[in-house]
Structure formats: C-alpha cells, structure tokens
Amino acid sequence: MDHPHQPAGPAAVDAGTHPRIIQGGMGVAISGWPLANAVARRGGLGVVSGTALEVVMARRLQLGDEGGHVRRALEHFPLRDAARRIIDTYLAPGGKDGERPFKNVRTFTLEPDIGLQELTVAANFVEVYLAKEGHTGPVGINYLRKIELPIPFSLYGAMLAGVDYVIVGAGNPGELPGMIRRLARHDVVRLPLRVQGITSADGEVEVVFDPTVLWRGRPVDLATPAFLAIVASVDLAAGLAAMPKPPDGYIVEAPSAGGHNAPPRGPRRTDDRGQPIYDARDDVDLAEMRAIGAPFWLAGAFGTPDGLRYALAEGAAGVQLGTAFALCEESGLAPDLKRQVLEQVVTDTLDVRSDWRASPTGFPFRIVNVPGTVSDEAVYDDRRRVCDLGMLRMPYKTEGGSIGYRCPAEPLRAYVDVKGGRAANTEGRRCLCNGLLATAGYAQRRAGYDEPALVTAGSDFRGVRELLDRTSPGTEFYTAADVMGYLSSG
Ligand SMILES: Cc1cc2nc3c(=O)[nH]c(=O)nc-3n(C[C@H](O)[C@H](O)[C@H](O)COP(=O)(O)O)c2cc1C
C-alpha cells in the first residue's frame, strides 16, 4: 500500500542565501549524484542531470547496483509497489553478463504507460535522494526544455525527494514555474508540445500527467523548489521575468559552455571547421541582467577564481561551472575517457570543436576529439544507426494525421522513407542518446561490440590546468573539494 508521505522538503532558499558556486547539470549522468553530493557538502549547489535518468537507473540496476545505492534510495520511495516492480524488472544481482545487452526501457510518447511513468518518477527521486543524503546542502536538478515528453514525470520525482532547485535550459522554460506549483499540490499538469507539421487548426498537442494515478490516497503537499532558467540572451530572461510566475533567477550561459549551446543570433555563419561564429550580438548586457532584479549566475569559462571575482563584481550571485567538475574524480565520466582528456590537457593536444551538425536537436554541440569515440569520423561512419532510446525524437504530424516520432540520427530508411524526414537533415547527426550513455559507462552492448562514446566539454580549460598543477604527484584525479577550494583561493 502506498502511503501519503512527508516530503524531505527543500533547504530554505531565499534571495540572500543562494550559493555562489553552482556545479552545472551535465548529462547524461556526468553530474550524477556522487558529484552533486560532494559539491553540496562543501557549500556549492550540487546539480544532478535529469536527462534520461530512467535509462540510467535501469542500467545501474542491471549492472548489479554495486554499493546498493539505488536500492537504498528506493527503500525511501513513497510508491512502494512501484519500487518493488522496478527492482523485480531490472535488478541483475552481481551484474548482467557482459555480452548481453541492457534491457531497454520503453521510449516516451504522448501517452507513456504507467510503468514508464513510475520508472521516471522513481529514477528522478533516487538521483536527488542520493545527492541529498548525509548533509544539509542544497541540491538541484537540470533538465533540457527540448527533451519535452519526460519533463512532468521527471520533475515530480525530483520534487518527491525534496529537490531544492530546478534548473532548465535548451529552450524557453516559461511553463515550468507554474508546473512546479501544481505538482507540489499533486494537481494534473499539461505541457504543450512542439509538433512538426501541425497548424493552429490541429489544436494544441500536450503531454498530460496526473500524479494521483500513482497513489492510493491523497499525499501531503510537497515543498516548492526554486526555479532557475538558463538563458543566452537578455530577451529571454526579460520575457520570463515579465510572466505572471517568473523564475527565481537566471543562469547566463555563454557559448563556450559544454554540451549544447544556443545558436548565434543573425544569419547562419560558420568557420572553416563548420563551427558557429558568434559576435557582439550574442554578448549578454549585464547591466540589463542587473536591471531585471533577480539573482543571476555567469556560466561558460567562469571556472577560475578570477572568473568568480569578475562575476561578483558585475553583480552576479556567482558562477556556474561544468568542465572543471566534469573531469574531477566524482564525476560520472568513465575513468578511461577522463584520463584521456586530462592527458590531452597536460600534453596540450586537446581539441574541442563546436559542431552544428552533431546534435539531432539542431543546436550546436561541443565535442572533444577522443580516439575511439564518435568524434572520429571513421568510428561515426562505422556505427550502425540504431534508435532505441529516442530521447531526442521530435513529434510530427504523419500523413494520416496522427502523431509520429522521428530523430534525424535514426536509421535513414525509417527517418526518410517511412517518416518523411528530409535526407539532408540526417547528415553528420550523432546518436547522442547512445553516445552519452556510453560516455558515462552505460554503453549498450550490440552483437559483439559496445556503442561508442561521445565526450563533450566547454572550450575553456584554464581552471582544469591550474587544478592539475595543484594536484599532488601520484594522485590520479583532483576532487570536487579541490575545485571548490580552488575557486575560493583567489
Ligand atoms: C560534460 C558536460 C555536459 C553538460 N551537459 C549539460 C546538460 O545536460 N544540461 C545543461 O543545461 N548544461 C550542460 N552542460 C553545461 C554546464 O552545466 C555548464 O553550464 C557549463 O559547462 C559551464 O561552462 P564551463 O564548462 O566553461 O565551466 C554540460 C557541460 C559539460 C562540460
């Protein structure tokens, strides 16, 4: 029987007590709970990535759940029957046979079945629960607005675990503050979706989530986390600030940040490597940010003591950093990849490019050149296209008028012949779902080979270099505590 339960509740959040240092959300599973927990213990805001957590948790269980962390968190998950079903379905005691593929979870559609709803709610609960375990520091969760279908379910799971901050980028998150308030009361929420090919005559297409279908009995209200929007322009921040339920703050992200970046303003321009060209139009006027009157943080090449000092002098509440944390001991980046990237930093052979083709979303995506990963054209060409996770599939209106789902990185025949997508749109697209899961150590096993990884990072490695200089000889990786100490060392 599922009990109405008392939420853990977010730590008190008010304008004066926001943390200065935000460890940015890094998907998939790069900023997992071990990193966010380590940062939150040391006075920073530790942010877990909320992307594809239902897949990550299902795979952790299939690897045997070493340390019992997922099971320990699930013991606290208020939907008891769901927790049992998840363990029964996915746990492989001692870990699955290495040659066998992971059992996949179903892909999201407009109407995810109850099993996928429960799994998603539980996975987000587990990640936040573990990030908050053993300390009272603040923990956030990061979502991409572009990955729309799972958002209501994911957010609810994180809120059940008492997440303190919800941070959303990659699109306009205007609906999110209202959704958070409704979910806190377990009310039905609706998220309007972008569907290719529909017109106003087709009406609104929405994903609808009714949390009460998961419960027997009415649960007590949940606490409301703070909401921060990631923006790359004052226009978006000002637009959100003018809404009836504005965000509690903004993260102003420059194009040097890791992962996806906002495209440049104006006509599409690229350099000889196909990288987007940014100019003064893309700079965010900090006086205008100050004028909005809400706290804001600077992200993208601010991960040094100087960067923090500059941000504070400009009236920011602090900085959000990614790259330096992505390469620290507690991050979820697979250790062999972490070693290779750090070696490239030491030997000055690092090559990070902003690729405007790679991501099926159409946003520029930063890729680190690492041999054996899909940054290598030969590895990319050799990979057989498979779409079995489908996080980046876009809903579209089919010829018959129903809603279909397609991703330009899926097999060509499916995308072009069956679903009517344009062949030109498939060129150079990387399967971020399979690639990023492999990067965090959860590569799908195909017949005789593992899915190749795909490493992303920001373009600024000054902080990483200085951290490596400060690391004692014989220590393999610097830690999250080292990053926190370094930032406050200026
Ligand atoms: C490996 C990696 C993955 C990232 N993934 C995400 C993500 O999933 N969502 C997001 O909003 N930002 C993501 N970012 C951006 C970071 O949260 C952060 O804003 C950015 O890295 C700050 O710039 P810096 O790397 O120069 O410190 C990612 C960054 C890195 C390095």
Ligand as a Chemical Component Dictionary entry (heavy atoms), coordinates in Angstrom:
data_LIG
# 
_chem_comp.id                   LIG 
_chem_comp.type                 NON-POLYMER 
_chem_comp.pdbx_formal_charge   0 
_chem_comp.three_letter_code    LIG 
# 
loop_
_chem_comp_atom.comp_id 
_chem_comp_atom.atom_id 
_chem_comp_atom.alt_atom_id 
_chem_comp_atom.type_symbol 
_chem_comp_atom.charge 
_chem_comp_atom.model_Cartn_x 
_chem_comp_atom.model_Cartn_y 
_chem_comp_atom.model_Cartn_z 
_chem_comp_atom.pdbx_ordinal 
LIG C1  C1  C 0 30.230 17.280 -19.923 1  
LIG C2  C2  C 0 29.245 18.404 -19.888 2  
LIG C3  C3  C 0 27.890 18.123 -20.044 3  
LIG C4  C4  C 0 26.940 19.152 -19.960 4  
LIG N1  N1  N 0 25.619 18.850 -20.034 5  
LIG C5  C5  C 0 24.690 19.811 -19.798 6  
LIG C6  C6  C 0 23.309 19.485 -19.710 7  
LIG O1  O1  O 0 22.923 18.319 -19.837 8  
LIG N2  N2  N 0 22.422 20.489 -19.464 9  
LIG C7  C7  C 0 22.839 21.789 -19.295 10 
LIG O2  O2  O 0 21.995 22.660 -19.069 11 
LIG N3  N3  N 0 24.145 22.124 -19.356 12 
LIG C8  C8  C 0 25.063 21.165 -19.597 13 
LIG N4  N4  N 0 26.403 21.499 -19.608 14 
LIG C9  C9  C 0 26.799 22.898 -19.321 15 
LIG C10 C10 C 0 27.199 23.074 -17.845 16 
LIG O3  O3  O 0 26.111 22.849 -16.990 17 
LIG C11 C11 C 0 27.761 24.481 -17.560 18 
LIG O4  O4  O 0 26.809 25.483 -17.749 19 
LIG C12 C12 C 0 28.930 24.833 -18.450 20 
LIG O5  O5  O 0 29.770 23.739 -18.639 21 
LIG C13 C13 C 0 29.706 25.999 -17.859 22 
LIG O6  O6  O 0 30.817 26.305 -18.629 23 
LIG P1  P1  P 0 32.293 25.736 -18.313 24 
LIG O7  O7  O 0 32.302 24.338 -18.800 25 
LIG O8  O8  O 0 33.206 26.621 -19.096 26 
LIG O9  O9  O 0 32.526 25.797 -16.835 27 
LIG C14 C14 C 0 27.372 20.491 -19.739 28 
LIG C15 C15 C 0 28.740 20.751 -19.613 29 
LIG C16 C16 C 0 29.671 19.740 -19.691 30 
LIG C17 C17 C 0 31.131 20.071 -19.524 31 
# 
loop_
_chem_comp_bond.comp_id 
_chem_comp_bond.atom_id_1 
_chem_comp_bond.atom_id_2 
_chem_comp_bond.value_order 
_chem_comp_bond.pdbx_ordinal 
LIG C1  C2  SING 1  
LIG C2  C3  SING 2  
LIG C2  C16 DOUB 3  
LIG C3  C4  DOUB 4  
LIG C4  N1  SING 5  
LIG C4  C14 SING 6  
LIG N1  C5  DOUB 7  
LIG C5  C6  SING 8  
LIG C5  C8  SING 9  
LIG C6  O1  DOUB 10 
LIG C6  N2  SING 11 
LIG N2  C7  SING 12 
LIG C7  O2  DOUB 13 
LIG C7  N3  SING 14 
LIG N3  C8  DOUB 15 
LIG C8  N4  SING 16 
LIG N4  C9  SING 17 
LIG N4  C14 SING 18 
LIG C9  C10 SING 19 
LIG C10 O3  SING 20 
LIG C10 C11 SING 21 
LIG C11 O4  SING 22 
LIG C11 C12 SING 23 
LIG C12 O5  SING 24 
LIG C12 C13 SING 25 
LIG C13 O6  SING 26 
LIG O6  P1  SING 27 
LIG P1  O7  DOUB 28 
LIG P1  O8  SING 29 
LIG P1  O9  SING 30 
LIG C14 C15 DOUB 31 
LIG C15 C16 SING 32 
LIG C16 C17 SING 33 
# 
